[in-house]
Amino acid sequence: MYAYTMSQPGELRLGSVQEPVCQPDEVVLRTEAVSICSTDVSYFRGHLSSSTWPLIPGHEYVGTVVDVGSRLADAVRPGERLCYWGQTDFGGMAEYRAIRPLLPGRPQDETTWFTDRGFTDADQAAAVVVPHDLPSGLATALEPLTSVLRSLLPNPPRPGDTCAVLGCGPSSLLAVQVLRRHLGVEVIVLDHNEQRLRTALRCGAKRGFDPVRQADEIRQFIGDTRGQAVDYVFDALPHVGPGAGAGIRDLAMGMLRPGGTYVVYGASALPQQISTWMILAKGLNLRATPFDVGVFAMARSAHVLEVAAGLVASGLVDARPLFTRTVDLHDEEGVVDAFARYGSGASMKTSMVTSRDEPPRTPGATGAGLRAPSADHLGPVVVGTDLLTPQT
């Protein structure tokens, strides 16, 4: 089967790998759509490291079930589309992938292992059946929305609070909507990209600041409010390098009232600057939702994923602003270019979709009898800018 492999940072190629074999507690999915996440790009740029190379990136994923393990025969049907939330950052940018799904409300044993990244992980991934009328090109947003909800729901602001969201990337746009529409919070956003700031304002933010160009204005704002401009900070910045608003976290802590909450959402393996003095001086509460399933079980994440699916399918959270580009997953040049240009200008996510015109290929003998889905279950595949074409 085809797959994109990353042999080292900066090296991404389309090639062939062995097809997955469906185990009794697994399902095998034929890829419909994968969107590029900042985590994928962090491996591509060397901001995150892997213990093994090469790797297949991609985890914001929607696929059609083509084979079901014997232990899941009464839970999942061939032809259904699944998305998942799991600890693995890998495996999605391929023709097929296998997962061990944990579905909400279904009693299943959750088994765990200790990772080389320092936390206990589940062998399974939270999974949910994608609503029939939700296009695959939009359904990949369920994974980042689940991450946002996992971060906000255990660490909620109070209704009526004012929250500063750091960065106006895709996850931030989701967070702005959840904070404003569902948690009753006033939102201020900080980003050095003016076009992204404008998008966040359209998503419900009340005010936006450029931490580079308007640093003095922010400091004046801090002084005028005696360091009590906001009650809560949502830090969605995965990596801040020199010259891109390196003092944004100091400014955010300066805005945060004494005893306020600072939630860390973005992550980078590279050291990041954060002011321990401000934490001490203001008695700030530094919070995060752990990846460790001993604290936040994968089965709980399955319920959060179910909520995310309902919010997007109903339009209560609008995923459309997250996507500014669509490429065919078979277009190697377009996919590599999307990685290289990620985050440039006003761009957000690239949705990589499989071609509707290409008939599904049944895996070979090593696929343990994988079944190709019928045309009625291929899910929406859109090449271009219209991600709202309903499923046929």
Salt bridges, closest charged atoms under 4 A:
GLU11 OE1 - ARG13 NH2 3.51
ASP25 OD2 - ARG100 NE 3.17
GLU26 OE2 - ARG100 NH2 3.79
GLU32 OE2 - ARG30 NH1 3.42
ASP40 OD1 - HIS59 ND1 3.49
GLU60 OE1 - LYS349 NZ 2.87
ASP67 OD1 - ARG371 NH1 3.71
ASP74 OD1 - ARG106 NH1 3.29
GLU80 OE2 - ARG77 NH2 3.36
ASP89 OD2 - ARG117 NH1 2.94
GLU95 OE2 - ARG361 NH2 2.94
GLU143 OE2 - HIS59 NE2 3.89
ASP161 OD1 - ARG158 NH2 3.33
GLU186 OE2 - ARG180 NH2 3.88
GLU194 OE2 - ARG198 NH2 2.87
ASP210 OD2 - ARG213 NE 3.89
ASP216 OD1 - ARG219 NH1 3.11
GLU217 OE2 - ARG207 NH2 3.89
ASP231 OD1 - ARG257 NE 3.02
ASP235 OD2 - ARG249 NE 2.64
ASP318 OD1 - ARG320 NE 2.91
ASP328 OD1 - HIS330 ND1 2.92
ASP337 OD2 - ARG325 NH2 3.07
ASP337 OD2 - ARG341 NH1 3.02
GLU358 OE1 - HIS330 NE2 3.25
GLU358 OE2 - ARG361 NE 3.75
